[in-house]
Amino acid sequence: MSVSSPGLGTDSQEGTPDLGFEVLGARPVRYAAAPMLAVDLQVSEPNGRHVYMVGLTIQLMIEPARRRYDDETRGRLVELFGAPERWAVTTRSLVWSRLDVIVPAFTGSTTVTVPIAVNYDLELAAAKYLHSLPDGEAPCALHFNGMIYYPADDGGLQVVLVPWNKSIDFRMPVSVWKETIEHYYPATGWVALRSQTLEALQHEKLDRGLATLDACVTELLGEAHRD
């Protein structure tokens, strides 16, 4: 087995597979052990080389500077990016997820499902950003790396790296994320509390004889508004 690596900033070496990537769509995953959505990714090799397997590593990023926002949305994003007049500096890329995907053998092109875990913890920047969008599309980017396994001319196994400059843009419908969240967390929101705060809230719930933490928070907020 031999290993080759394309030069930085160049196309693949002559005779080696040169992969192309395209997102065909995104959808909620209705039945999974953990909340997730899926991206259907087409992987192609236009030169006709047979590919045994590709071990892909994908970095999924959100690119907030690539979208326009109305006044109401800008207000919801102030906590994340600061005052709108500073957004030219502060709307930097947000890391959403790092994904490892195995692409099985193919010639020409194939489509693989890329599962993406969905987290509704609004302390995380990616979740806070997606939660703030009312509709439209979330501007994303997929950056690829990994190893391509393919047959050598002598019948042996050849390995080449996926070039570091393989990236594509992807505009995910916000509705896909919202449908996923609503399916797994219907009419529910999540906040992160320090362990001491959570313990105090649980004691307060018991002292008041309430059934849930939600009921306790609602009662406390009502008292604060009356004051």
Secondary structure, 3 states (H helix, E strand, C coil): CEEECCCCCCCCCCCCCCCEEEEEEEEECCCCCCCEEEEEEEEECCCCCEECEEEEEEEEEECHHHCCCCHHHHHHCHHHHCCHHHHHHHCCCEEEEEEEEEECCEECEEEEEEEEECCCCCCCHHHHHHHHCCCCEEEEEEEEEEEEEEECCCCCEEEEECCCCCEEEEEEEHHHHHHHHHHHCCCCCCCCCCHHHHHHHHHHHHHHCCCCHHHHHHHHHHHHHHC
